[in-house]
Structures are given as C-alpha cells and as structure tokens.
Amino acid sequence: MDFPQCFFVTGTDTGVGKTVISALLAAGLEACYWKPVQSGAACGLDSKQVALWAGLGQKKIIPGVYTLQEPLSPHLAAKRQGVLIDPDELRIPDTEETLIIEGAGGIMVPLNDDLLILDWVRSLAVPVLIVAPNRLGVINHTLLTIKAIGCCGVKILGVILNGQPNMDHVQAIEHFGKTPVLAQVPTMPEITPRGLKSKFLEYFG
C-alpha cells in the first residue's frame, strides 16, 4: 500500500491503540511523528512511547503544541490548566518526510468550546486513518466514525483493527461502511522497532 506523505490517525475512542499503530506505521515508513495535543501527560507522553517503540531518533519526533496534564478530553484538560487551544497554532509543520499526526481520543472530541477534532482535521486537508479495537461494539463505533468523517468530506484511508482478528467485523465494516479494513493487528506481547517493522512489511509490504 502507498501511504500519503501526511495523514492523521484517529480512533473510535480513547485507549483503542492509536499510539501502537502510529508507532507501527512510523517504524515501517521511517516517518516523522507529531502529537500536537497531548492530554494525560502526567501519565507519560505518547511521543516518547512512539520514539521508544519505533526506534525513532529525536529529529523524527516533532514537538507537541499543547501538553495537558490531566487524562481528560482536551477542552476540559485545557480549561483545568488555564489554557485555550488555538487552532491557528496547530498547523502542519514543514517536513519533506512522511508525517504521521496522531489525534487525541476520537474524532468528535472537542478541542475548545467551538471546535471538534474533526473540524481541525478538515482544515488540515489530510486523509484520516481510523484505529478501532477488535472487540464487541467495534462495528457500531467504527461505522459511526466513518459516517462522521465522511459527512465532512474528509478522505478516509481505511481502518486498522487492533486486537484479536475477527473476519466478521471486517466484513461488516467494509460492507456497511464502504471503507477498506487495511489490517488486523493482534496484541503484541512485546513491542520493539524490529518487531514493528516486521509487522508493517507483513501487512503493508
């Protein structure tokens, strides 16, 4: 599969594996990684985790713009911290390399009182990759996410299902969502740069 030079990784919810899949793609594509809005920073930065998992040098990690300490929706975490998230500060940085942008939570999460992540992604004019957990409820959550993104005219690259493979889920999502499931990635007991590159070649090589 040919990935575009810049794309956005979103999830059907929080904690669905966006960061693991972002690391897999960053390792395989030797891409740069950008997490512009990080909430829950008190529990650790996703950018540091991706750098470790994917074996990325510091030049491949683009610094985030908003680092919010509490594990809350960005608009709430920002308010608690006395910060207002300004979309003008969230413009795509210049890079000649492939850039993976990881969102915060799902596509309908608010960034501030007037802006959803979906509104911001639409302004970026980049395609979206959806990560979903391969468990009960994934069909509904994925189809709702596809619907929301599609209604705004944003291009969807496809869906990656994270967890125990289930072809029934794949068939339902592709049939009703008219969107390809690009891969089913089982839970990895150990995540290493070599392992991620191997997985990337297995699914996308």
N, C-alpha and C positions, 0 to 999 in steps of 0.2 A: 504494500500500500504506500502511496505517496502522500506524506503529510504536508500541509501548507507550512509556509515559513513562520507563521504566527497563528496560534489558536488558543482557545480558552477552555479550561477544564472545569466543569461544574458537576454537582452531584444532585441526586434526588432528595438528599437530606444531609445532615451533618453526620460525620463518623461513618461514611459509606466506603471509604478507601480512595478518595481523590488524591491524597498525598502519595500513597503507594503507587497508584497508576501514573501519577505525574513523574515519580522517580523512575519507573519502568520506561516511560517514554523518553525522559531526559537522558537516561543511560543509553538507550538504543539509538536515539537520534543525535547524541552528543550535543544536546541543545542547551540553551540558557533557560533558567527558571526564574520566574517572578511571582511572588505572592504579595501583591500591593497592599492588601488589607488583611492583617492577621489579628484575629481575636483569640483569647485564651493563651496569650503569650506567657502568662505566669506558669503555664504547664509545659512550655517549650515552643520553639519556633519551627514551623514546618520547613522553612528554608534550610535550617541546619540539618533536619532529618533527611530531606531530599539530597543535600550535599553528601551526607554520610552514606545513604543507601545507594545512590547513583555514582558515587565516586567523582563528584564534580569539584573542580577547583574553584577558588573564590571568584575568579573572573567570570565564571558561568552563573553565579548567583547574583541577581540584580537586587539591590536592597529594597525592602518594602517601604511604603509611604506612611502607612498608619499601623503602629504596633499597639494593640489594645490588650490590656492585661486580663480582663475577665472573660471566661468562656461563655459569651452571650452573643446574640445577634449583633452585628457590627454597629447598628444605630444605637442600641442600648449600651453596649460596652463603651462606645464613644461618649455618650452622654454621661455615664458614670465617671469618665476620665476628664470631662470638661472639654471634649474635642468635637469639632464639627467636620465630618468627612466631606471634602470639597471635590467634586468630580473633575474639576479642572486640574487637580493635582494627580489624577490617575490616568494620564496619557501614556500611551505605549512608548517605552524608551527606545532610543535608536540602537539597533544592533544588526549586523549583517548575518548573524547566525539564526538558526531556528529558535523561536522563543515560545515557551510554554507558560501561559498565565493561569495560575490556579486561583479560583474564587474562594469565597468564604461561605460554607453551608450550601444551600440550594439556590436555584436561580431566582426565586421570588423573595429572597431575604432583603430587608431594607438596609440601605447604606446610611440614609438620613431620613428626615421626615417627608421628603419629597421624591426620593429616588430609590428604586429597587436595583439589585444587581443586574437584572435583565435590561433595565433602561441603560445602565452603564455599558453593558456588553454590546447593545445595539449601537451605541455611539462609537464604540471602538471599531465596528465593522469587521470583526473577525469571526470565523466559524467556531462552533462550540462542539466539544466532545462531552458526552454525558457518562458519568460513572454511577452505577447503581449496584446495591448489594444483592447478590443472588439468593434471595430468601423470600418467604411468604410476604406478599404485598408489593413485590418488585414490579409486577406488571402494571398495577394501578399507578404507582408512583412514577414509573418511567413514562407511561403514556401521558400522564398529566404534565410532566416536564416537557416532553416533546410538543404537546399541544401549546403550552405557554410560549415556548421559544418560537415555534412555527408561526404563531399568530402575529408575532412582531417582525416577521420576515427575516429572521436571523438564520443563517445556514447551519445545519447540523451535520457534523462529520459522521456521527454514528454513536453507538452505545458500547461501553465496555462493562460487562457484568463481573463483579468481584465476589469470589466465593465459590462454593461447590457448584460445578456445572449442572445445568438443567435445561435440556433442549426444549421442553415445553414452554419455559419462559422465553427462550429465544424466538420460537415460532410465533408466540402471541404478540411479542413486542414488534417483530418485523411485519407481521400481518396487519395488525391494527394501527401501528404507529408509522408504517411505511418508511421505516428507518432501519438501516442495517445494524446488526449486532456484530461489532468488529472482532470481539474476542470474549472468551470466558476465562478469567484468570483465577485459578484456585488459590486459596490462602497459602502463603509461603511461610513455612516454619522458620526459615532463616532468610534474611534479605541482604544480599551482597551485590556489589557492582557487576561481578561476573555472572551471577545468577540472573540479574535483571536483564543484562544484555542477551543472555541465552534465551530467556523468555520472550524478549522482543523479537528475536530472529524466528522463534518458533511461531509466533502469532502474526508477525507482520513482514517477515523477511521474504 
